[in-house]
Amino acid sequence: MNQNQQKIIQTIQQIPAGCVASYGQLADLAGLPGRARLVGKVLRSAPDDLKLPWYRILRANGALAFSAGSEQAMRQIDRLADEGVEVIRNKVDMKTYGWQPSLADILFKLEQ
């Protein structure tokens, strides 16, 4: 695993329960602006034993990345619901549930 992938994984691990983030936001917070697709690639290739909260990561508009009604979408909706995140028509309200890390989190947790 290269350094960029490690940065993305560390950033994903910081998303708190009950919050969601977009692929682009995670790339930005990991210090890799414009690399949203890399976030998706890292998620697809990450070993299961990392137990990354993949279900907390959405498109920029709050939409799930999976097709509505698909098995993956239903699993994601169930996991988000378990954390109190409401999904309506395959979308999450990013203003309500979007992760906004504090400056301290950005400086001390994400910049390791």
Secondary structure, 3 states (H helix, E strand, C coil): CCHHHHHHHHHHCCCCCCCEEEHHHHHHHCCCCCCHHHHHHHHHHCCHHHCCCHHHEECCCCECCCCCCCHHHHHHHHHHHHCCCCCECCECCHHHHECCCCHHHHHHHCCC
